Amino acid sequence: MTPLSAFITFACYSRNSIANMSKKQKQSPKILSPENYIRQRARNLPFFKCYVNEEWEDHGLAHVTIARNHVNGNITFCSYLVDLKCLGIKDTFYQFNVPEYEFDEYKEKLNLRLDLIECDYILAHNIVYAGWVYAEDIGLQPHKDFQSVTRYMLEEDTNEIPLYDITTGGDGGKPVYIQGAFEDDAMAKMILNRLEKKLGPGNFDYVLSVDDPLYDDSYDENEDDEEEVGFDEEIGDDPETLYRNEYSRNSFKENVEIFLGLTQYLDHDEEDVDMSNFDWFDEGGRGTEENFDRILALTNILYDDLTNLKEINSWLTKWRNEVQDYSITNAAYWQMLGLQNEEDITYEDLSYLTKEKDEEKFREYVRERWGEVSYVAFHELQSSSDNLKKKKTKIKKVLEKYPVYALLKLEEKTIRIEENKLKKSELSYKSSFGDRKEITPYEYVKWQVVRLHYFLSTGDLMGVEAMTLFNDPEMYDEHSKIGQFIAVLYAVRISLMRTYFLQ
């Protein structure tokens, strides 16, 4: 581990250091937009439910919905209108991180027009891919939002996905274009021109509608027949994804060389790093927002190349099960301080404590208000400058007095990580917090820092990547401390990748 990685990790232990990390919003890792979240992380979310209309095989028109759920119980889902006879992905849209009741409302409204049936993901996957591949084979591109966003809700189409025989085209597989109510005459003419150019006259059938057409803004009636919608054009306003697309064309070795060149300014000696002024940008001309977007794109690509998705998902599954046992709330402050009863802390106390950023003032307030409670003992241990051996002795002595106090147990785990004596099982929630159902944002950050320290001590890229995927910025908007930790986590993720290649 580099000095920088170590420093960033240990900086997390201080409430002040974590707060300082957020001083430069422009230089901090960006909160993912819904679109980038779906592109980069949707495949790591577990499936919730999938639906398709009941008579899709008879009509050759399938309305497929695929929903995945977040750790917080919310739902991200994508819907696909798939014309299996000709056009492929005619339409698609997505909703990100919505409550389950909103997903249910959408499903019920859709069910008024279609008889929906629940299906397994494998069927949904095969329907969408069959329509997509068939349409591209006859020269028709999928809806622009599918190219840039919703295709990432689907798993990769590998041999691990069972192949279903999905009927495409009309008789004998011959394309049949049926003009839809939302395709005007200009759109229909453009489609027929493309089919004739690709397949030749008489090699496809069509049925033109006499319904009053409504313009479908998913297509551009002024689009030139020769033009194919490209991925780059659709995401031109999204630099990080644009750069990811650019670097995806490179070899692994080329991307490593570019990454090391862009991140060389991260090589500082530990004593030269001031966390309160930590900057993603150097003074040599590379300090631009473009530079960070490129680093982020390369980091995502390289982690994809180097990590094992099954191992990452193993951690994520454990943590998702674990999260059912607790909630994060400031109401747990009385337990964090080591008080015996919830009534021992007033609203005024809580208001002060949640706003006070100075560690010393925080500790003095606690001491004056409640005496030598376990939090005071923990803070004195944490802020001491003792060497590892002395600190270990002190922690053991204080734990004899407060054997179930979570923050002390986490501090003791940190020491054992330094000694390479901590087991993976001891990273669990229960091993630190027991049967508690609530923890404070500060305790959550402290616990996650211990996990991060463990993965860094072993150079575990999979563990760090699993932590990055698990700690969703969207989940913790209400807890600034967790958001600040996530910024540190992003920085560590990049620094660890650099260390990996240098070693």
ROLOTI-521180 format. One record per residue (C-alpha): x, y, z; residue number from 1; residue in one letter. Coordinates in steps of 0.5 Angstrom, whole numbers, plus 500, padded with zeros to 3 digits. Each point is the difference from the previous one (the first is absolute). Layout:
# residues N
<<X, Y, Z>, NUM, A>
...
***
This chain:
# residues 503
<<500, 500, 500>, 1, M>
<<503, 507, 498>, 2, T>
<<501, 505, 505>, 3, P>
<<494, 504, 497>, 4, L>
<<495, 494, 501>, 5, S>
<<502, 499, 507>, 6, A>
<<499, 507, 502>, 7, F>
<<494, 501, 496>, 8, I>
<<497, 494, 504>, 9, T>
<<503, 502, 507>, 10, F>
<<497, 507, 498>, 11, A>
<<493, 497, 500>, 12, C>
<<501, 499, 508>, 13, Y>
<<499, 507, 501>, 14, S>
<<493, 503, 500>, 15, R>
<<504, 507, 498>, 16, N>
<<504, 496, 494>, 17, S>
<<494, 497, 497>, 18, I>
<<496, 507, 500>, 19, A>
<<506, 503, 497>, 20, N>
<<500, 496, 494>, 21, M>
<<494, 503, 498>, 22, S>
<<503, 507, 500>, 23, K>
<<501, 500, 492>, 24, K>
<<494, 497, 497>, 25, Q>
<<503, 501, 493>, 26, K>
<<505, 496, 501>, 27, Q>
<<497, 494, 504>, 28, S>
<<497, 494, 497>, 29, P>
<<494, 502, 496>, 30, K>
<<493, 497, 503>, 31, I>
<<498, 495, 494>, 32, L>
<<494, 503, 496>, 33, S>
<<494, 495, 499>, 34, P>
<<503, 498, 493>, 35, E>
<<507, 499, 503>, 36, N>
<<497, 496, 505>, 37, Y>
<<496, 495, 496>, 38, I>
<<506, 500, 495>, 39, R>
<<505, 498, 505>, 40, Q>
<<497, 497, 506>, 41, R>
<<493, 497, 498>, 42, A>
<<503, 493, 499>, 43, R>
<<502, 500, 507>, 44, N>
<<493, 501, 502>, 45, L>
<<496, 493, 502>, 46, P>
<<494, 499, 495>, 47, F>
<<493, 502, 504>, 48, F>
<<495, 498, 494>, 49, K>
<<499, 499, 493>, 50, C>
<<494, 501, 496>, 51, Y>
<<497, 499, 493>, 52, V>
<<493, 501, 496>, 53, N>
<<497, 493, 500>, 54, E>
<<499, 499, 492>, 55, E>
<<507, 503, 498>, 56, W>
<<501, 493, 496>, 57, E>
<<494, 501, 496>, 58, D>
<<500, 507, 498>, 59, H>
<<508, 501, 500>, 60, G>
<<500, 506, 504>, 61, L>
<<503, 499, 507>, 62, A>
<<499, 505, 506>, 63, H>
<<506, 498, 504>, 64, V>
<<501, 503, 507>, 65, T>
<<506, 498, 504>, 66, I>
<<501, 503, 508>, 67, A>
<<506, 500, 504>, 68, R>
<<500, 502, 508>, 69, N>
<<504, 504, 504>, 70, H>
<<503, 499, 507>, 71, V>
<<495, 505, 502>, 72, N>
<<494, 496, 497>, 73, G>
<<499, 505, 495>, 74, N>
<<499, 498, 492>, 75, I>
<<504, 501, 494>, 76, T>
<<496, 498, 494>, 77, F>
<<501, 500, 492>, 78, C>
<<494, 498, 495>, 79, S>
<<501, 498, 493>, 80, Y>
<<495, 500, 494>, 81, L>
<<503, 495, 496>, 82, V>
<<497, 498, 493>, 83, D>
<<503, 493, 498>, 84, L>
<<497, 501, 493>, 85, K>
<<504, 505, 498>, 86, C>
<<502, 507, 504>, 87, L>
<<504, 496, 506>, 88, G>
<<500, 505, 506>, 89, I>
<<495, 505, 498>, 90, K>
<<499, 504, 506>, 91, D>
<<503, 500, 507>, 92, T>
<<500, 504, 506>, 93, F>
<<503, 499, 508>, 94, Y>
<<498, 503, 507>, 95, Q>
<<506, 500, 505>, 96, F>
<<500, 499, 507>, 97, N>
<<492, 500, 501>, 98, V>
<<496, 498, 506>, 99, P>
<<497, 493, 499>, 100, E>
<<493, 503, 500>, 101, Y>
<<502, 504, 494>, 102, E>
<<502, 494, 496>, 103, F>
<<493, 497, 502>, 104, D>
<<497, 506, 497>, 105, E>
<<503, 500, 494>, 106, Y>
<<499, 492, 499>, 107, K>
<<492, 501, 502>, 108, E>
<<500, 506, 495>, 109, K>
<<503, 495, 494>, 110, L>
<<496, 494, 502>, 111, N>
<<494, 504, 498>, 112, L>
<<502, 500, 493>, 113, R>
<<504, 494, 500>, 114, L>
<<499, 493, 504>, 115, D>
<<506, 499, 503>, 116, L>
<<503, 494, 503>, 117, I>
<<506, 499, 504>, 118, E>
<<506, 497, 497>, 119, C>
<<507, 498, 502>, 120, D>
<<506, 504, 498>, 121, Y>
<<502, 495, 495>, 122, I>
<<494, 500, 495>, 123, L>
<<500, 508, 501>, 124, A>
<<508, 500, 498>, 125, H>
<<499, 496, 494>, 126, N>
<<494, 504, 497>, 127, I>
<<503, 506, 501>, 128, V>
<<507, 497, 497>, 129, Y>
<<496, 497, 494>, 130, A>
<<497, 506, 498>, 131, G>
<<506, 504, 500>, 132, W>
<<504, 495, 496>, 133, V>
<<495, 499, 495>, 134, Y>
<<499, 507, 499>, 135, A>
<<507, 502, 499>, 136, E>
<<501, 494, 495>, 137, D>
<<495, 503, 496>, 138, I>
<<503, 507, 500>, 139, G>
<<496, 503, 506>, 140, L>
<<503, 503, 506>, 141, Q>
<<496, 500, 507>, 142, P>
<<497, 506, 504>, 143, H>
<<506, 505, 502>, 144, K>
<<498, 499, 507>, 145, D>
<<502, 493, 499>, 146, F>
<<506, 501, 497>, 147, Q>
<<502, 505, 506>, 148, S>
<<497, 498, 506>, 149, V>
<<495, 494, 501>, 150, T>
<<504, 495, 496>, 151, R>
<<504, 500, 507>, 152, Y>
<<495, 497, 504>, 153, M>
<<500, 494, 496>, 154, L>
<<506, 495, 502>, 155, E>
<<505, 499, 495>, 156, E>
<<498, 495, 494>, 157, D>
<<505, 494, 502>, 158, T>
<<499, 493, 500>, 159, N>
<<498, 500, 507>, 160, E>
<<493, 502, 498>, 161, I>
<<496, 494, 497>, 162, P>
<<498, 502, 493>, 163, L>
<<493, 499, 499>, 164, Y>
<<497, 500, 493>, 165, D>
<<496, 506, 498>, 166, I>
<<497, 501, 494>, 167, T>
<<501, 506, 496>, 168, T>
<<498, 503, 493>, 169, G>
<<494, 497, 497>, 170, G>
<<499, 494, 495>, 171, D>
<<507, 497, 499>, 172, G>
<<503, 505, 504>, 173, G>
<<498, 505, 495>, 174, K>
<<500, 507, 503>, 175, P>
<<493, 503, 501>, 176, V>
<<500, 508, 501>, 177, Y>
<<493, 502, 503>, 178, I>
<<499, 507, 501>, 179, Q>
<<498, 502, 507>, 180, G>
<<496, 505, 503>, 181, A>
<<506, 505, 502>, 182, F>
<<503, 499, 493>, 183, E>
<<498, 506, 495>, 184, D>
<<501, 499, 493>, 185, D>
<<507, 503, 499>, 186, A>
<<502, 495, 506>, 187, M>
<<497, 494, 496>, 188, A>
<<503, 502, 493>, 189, K>
<<507, 501, 503>, 190, M>
<<499, 493, 503>, 191, I>
<<498, 497, 494>, 192, L>
<<506, 503, 496>, 193, N>
<<505, 497, 505>, 194, R>
<<497, 493, 499>, 195, L>
<<500, 501, 492>, 196, E>
<<507, 502, 500>, 197, K>
<<502, 495, 505>, 198, K>
<<496, 494, 498>, 199, L>
<<498, 502, 493>, 200, G>
<<493, 500, 497>, 201, P>
<<495, 495, 502>, 202, G>
<<504, 497, 505>, 203, N>
<<496, 503, 506>, 204, F>
<<492, 501, 501>, 205, D>
<<497, 506, 503>, 206, Y>
<<493, 503, 502>, 207, V>
<<499, 507, 500>, 208, L>
<<495, 503, 505>, 209, S>
<<494, 504, 499>, 210, V>
<<500, 503, 507>, 211, D>
<<501, 507, 501>, 212, D>
<<507, 500, 502>, 213, P>
<<503, 503, 506>, 214, L>
<<507, 502, 499>, 215, Y>
<<505, 496, 504>, 216, D>
<<506, 504, 503>, 217, D>
<<504, 494, 501>, 218, S>
<<502, 501, 492>, 219, Y>
<<502, 506, 496>, 220, D>
<<496, 501, 494>, 221, E>
<<505, 504, 497>, 222, N>
<<505, 495, 501>, 223, E>
<<504, 498, 494>, 224, D>
<<499, 493, 497>, 225, D>
<<507, 499, 500>, 226, E>
<<501, 502, 507>, 227, E>
<<501, 495, 505>, 228, E>
<<499, 502, 507>, 229, V>
<<507, 499, 504>, 230, G>
<<502, 499, 507>, 231, F>
<<504, 506, 501>, 232, D>
<<495, 505, 497>, 233, E>
<<495, 498, 505>, 234, E>
<<505, 501, 506>, 235, I>
<<503, 506, 498>, 236, G>
<<498, 504, 506>, 237, D>
<<503, 494, 505>, 238, D>
<<507, 501, 499>, 239, P>
<<502, 494, 505>, 240, E>
<<496, 495, 496>, 241, T>
<<503, 503, 494>, 242, L>
<<507, 499, 502>, 243, Y>
<<498, 493, 502>, 244, R>
<<498, 498, 493>, 245, N>
<<506, 503, 497>, 246, E>
<<505, 496, 505>, 247, Y>
<<496, 494, 499>, 248, S>
<<503, 499, 493>, 249, R>
<<507, 500, 503>, 250, N>
<<504, 494, 502>, 251, S>
<<500, 499, 508>, 252, F>
<<508, 502, 500>, 253, K>
<<498, 506, 496>, 254, E>
<<495, 502, 505>, 255, N>
<<505, 498, 506>, 256, V>
<<505, 505, 497>, 257, E>
<<495, 506, 499>, 258, I>
<<497, 499, 507>, 259, F>
<<507, 500, 503>, 260, L>
<<502, 506, 496>, 261, G>
<<493, 504, 502>, 262, L>
<<501, 498, 508>, 263, T>
<<508, 501, 501>, 264, Q>
<<498, 506, 504>, 265, Y>
<<497, 496, 505>, 266, L>
<<508, 498, 502>, 267, D>
<<501, 504, 506>, 268, H>
<<504, 499, 507>, 269, D>
<<495, 499, 506>, 270, E>
<<503, 506, 503>, 271, E>
<<498, 504, 494>, 272, D>
<<493, 498, 500>, 273, V>
<<495, 505, 503>, 274, D>
<<493, 497, 500>, 275, M>
<<496, 506, 501>, 276, S>
<<503, 503, 493>, 277, N>
<<500, 493, 497>, 278, F>
<<500, 501, 492>, 279, D>
<<499, 496, 494>, 280, W>
<<504, 505, 496>, 281, F>
<<507, 502, 499>, 282, D>
<<503, 506, 498>, 283, E>
<<503, 498, 494>, 284, G>
<<494, 501, 495>, 285, G>
<<497, 493, 501>, 286, R>
<<495, 503, 506>, 287, G>
<<494, 500, 496>, 288, T>
<<493, 497, 501>, 289, E>
<<501, 497, 494>, 290, E>
<<506, 496, 503>, 291, N>
<<496, 498, 506>, 292, F>
<<494, 497, 495>, 293, D>
<<506, 496, 496>, 294, R>
<<503, 497, 506>, 295, I>
<<493, 498, 503>, 296, L>
<<498, 497, 493>, 297, A>
<<507, 496, 500>, 298, L>
<<499, 498, 507>, 299, T>
<<493, 497, 499>, 300, N>
<<503, 496, 494>, 301, I>
<<506, 498, 503>, 302, L>
<<496, 497, 506>, 303, Y>
<<496, 497, 495>, 304, D>
<<506, 496, 497>, 305, D>
<<503, 498, 507>, 306, L>
<<494, 498, 504>, 307, T>
<<496, 494, 501>, 308, N>
<<493, 502, 500>, 309, L>
<<498, 494, 504>, 310, K>
<<504, 501, 505>, 311, E>
<<498, 507, 501>, 312, I>
<<493, 498, 499>, 313, N>
<<501, 495, 506>, 314, S>
<<502, 506, 504>, 315, W>
<<494, 504, 498>, 316, L>
<<495, 494, 502>, 317, T>
<<503, 500, 507>, 318, K>
<<500, 507, 501>, 319, W>
<<492, 501, 497>, 320, R>
<<498, 494, 505>, 321, N>
<<504, 504, 505>, 322, E>
<<497, 507, 499>, 323, V>
<<493, 497, 502>, 324, Q>
<<502, 500, 507>, 325, D>
<<501, 507, 501>, 326, Y>
<<498, 507, 498>, 327, S>
<<505, 506, 500>, 328, I>
<<497, 506, 504>, 329, T>
<<502, 506, 505>, 330, N>
<<495, 497, 505>, 331, A>
<<505, 495, 502>, 332, A>
<<505, 505, 503>, 333, Y>
<<498, 498, 507>, 334, W>
<<503, 493, 498>, 335, Q>
<<506, 503, 497>, 336, M>
<<502, 504, 506>, 337, L>
<<499, 494, 505>, 338, G>
<<494, 503, 503>, 339, L>
<<495, 495, 504>, 340, Q>
<<494, 503, 498>, 341, N>
<<497, 503, 494>, 342, E>
<<497, 505, 504>, 343, E>
<<507, 502, 503>, 344, D>
<<501, 505, 494>, 345, I>
<<495, 506, 498>, 346, T>
<<498, 503, 493>, 347, Y>
<<505, 506, 502>, 348, E>
<<506, 495, 501>, 349, D>
<<498, 496, 494>, 350, L>
<<500, 507, 496>, 351, S>
<<507, 502, 503>, 352, Y>
<<503, 494, 499>, 353, L>
<<498, 499, 492>, 354, T>
<<503, 507, 498>, 355, K>
<<506, 500, 504>, 356, E>
<<506, 499, 496>, 357, K>
<<506, 501, 505>, 358, D>
<<502, 493, 503>, 359, E>
<<502, 503, 506>, 360, E>
<<494, 505, 502>, 361, K>
<<496, 493, 498>, 362, F>
<<504, 496, 505>, 363, R>
<<499, 506, 505>, 364, E>
<<493, 501, 500>, 365, Y>
<<499, 492, 501>, 366, V>
<<504, 500, 506>, 367, R>
<<497, 506, 503>, 368, E>
<<493, 498, 498>, 369, R>
<<501, 492, 502>, 370, W>
<<507, 499, 503>, 371, G>
<<505, 495, 498>, 372, E>
<<495, 496, 496>, 373, V>
<<503, 495, 495>, 374, S>
<<500, 505, 494>, 375, Y>
<<505, 504, 504>, 376, V>
<<505, 494, 501>, 377, A>
<<500, 498, 493>, 378, F>
<<501, 507, 498>, 379, H>
<<506, 501, 504>, 380, E>
<<503, 493, 497>, 381, L>
<<499, 502, 493>, 382, Q>
<<503, 507, 501>, 383, S>
<<506, 497, 504>, 384, S>
<<507, 500, 496>, 385, S>
<<502, 493, 504>, 386, D>
<<504, 495, 496>, 387, N>
<<496, 494, 497>, 388, L>
<<502, 496, 506>, 389, K>
<<498, 505, 506>, 390, K>
<<494, 501, 496>, 391, K>
<<498, 493, 500>, 392, K>
<<501, 499, 507>, 393, T>
<<496, 506, 502>, 394, K>
<<494, 498, 495>, 395, I>
<<500, 493, 504>, 396, K>
<<500, 504, 507>, 397, K>
<<494, 504, 498>, 398, V>
<<496, 494, 496>, 399, L>
<<500, 497, 507>, 400, E>
<<496, 506, 503>, 401, K>
<<496, 500, 493>, 402, Y>
<<500, 494, 497>, 403, P>
<<494, 501, 495>, 404, V>
<<501, 507, 498>, 405, Y>
<<500, 500, 493>, 406, A>
<<505, 505, 498>, 407, L>
<<505, 497, 505>, 408, L>
<<499, 494, 497>, 409, K>
<<502, 503, 493>, 410, L>
<<506, 503, 502>, 411, E>
<<502, 494, 503>, 412, E>
<<499, 497, 493>, 413, K>
<<504, 505, 497>, 414, T>
<<506, 498, 504>, 415, I>
<<499, 493, 498>, 416, R>
<<500, 502, 493>, 417, I>
<<507, 503, 501>, 418, E>
<<502, 493, 503>, 419, E>
<<497, 496, 494>, 420, N>
<<496, 497, 505>, 421, K>
<<493, 502, 498>, 422, L>
<<495, 494, 497>, 423, K>
<<495, 502, 495>, 424, K>
<<494, 498, 504>, 425, S>
<<502, 505, 505>, 426, E>
<<498, 506, 495>, 427, L>
<<493, 498, 501>, 428, S>
<<495, 505, 503>, 429, Y>
<<498, 495, 506>, 430, K>
<<507, 499, 502>, 431, S>
<<501, 507, 501>, 432, S>
<<493, 503, 502>, 433, F>
<<497, 493, 503>, 434, G>
<<492, 501, 500>, 435, D>
<<499, 507, 499>, 436, R>
<<495, 502, 495>, 437, K>
<<503, 507, 499>, 438, E>
<<506, 503, 499>, 439, I>
<<503, 508, 499>, 440, T>
<<502, 502, 493>, 441, P>
<<507, 501, 504>, 442, Y>
<<500, 493, 502>, 443, E>
<<498, 497, 493>, 444, Y>
<<506, 504, 497>, 445, V>
<<505, 498, 506>, 446, K>
<<498, 493, 498>, 447, W>
<<501, 501, 493>, 448, Q>
<<506, 503, 501>, 449, V>
<<503, 493, 503>, 450, V>
<<497, 496, 494>, 451, R>
<<504, 505, 496>, 452, L>
<<506, 499, 504>, 453, H>
<<500, 493, 500>, 454, Y>
<<499, 499, 492>, 455, F>
<<506, 505, 499>, 456, L>
<<504, 496, 505>, 457, S>
<<500, 494, 495>, 458, T>
<<499, 504, 494>, 459, G>
<<493, 497, 498>, 460, D>
<<498, 504, 494>, 461, L>
<<493, 495, 500>, 462, M>
<<499, 503, 508>, 463, G>
<<501, 507, 498>, 464, V>
<<496, 500, 494>, 465, E>
<<494, 496, 504>, 466, A>
<<500, 506, 505>, 467, M>
<<500, 505, 494>, 468, T>
<<494, 496, 497>, 469, L>
<<496, 499, 507>, 470, F>
<<501, 507, 502>, 471, N>
<<495, 504, 496>, 472, D>
<<501, 508, 500>, 473, P>
<<492, 500, 499>, 474, E>
<<499, 496, 506>, 475, M>
<<503, 505, 505>, 476, Y>
<<498, 507, 498>, 477, D>
<<497, 501, 507>, 478, E>
<<507, 498, 503>, 479, H>
<<505, 505, 498>, 480, S>
<<506, 496, 504>, 481, K>
<<498, 494, 496>, 482, I>
<<501, 504, 493>, 483, G>
<<506, 502, 502>, 484, Q>
<<503, 493, 502>, 485, F>
<<498, 498, 493>, 486, I>
<<504, 506, 497>, 487, A>
<<506, 497, 504>, 488, V>
<<498, 493, 497>, 489, L>
<<500, 502, 493>, 490, Y>
<<507, 503, 501>, 491, A>
<<503, 494, 503>, 492, V>
<<497, 496, 495>, 493, R>
<<504, 504, 495>, 494, I>
<<506, 500, 504>, 495, S>
<<500, 492, 501>, 496, L>
<<499, 499, 493>, 497, M>
<<507, 504, 498>, 498, R>
<<503, 497, 506>, 499, T>
<<498, 493, 497>, 500, Y>
<<503, 502, 493>, 501, F>
<<507, 503, 503>, 502, L>
<<501, 494, 504>, 503, Q>
***
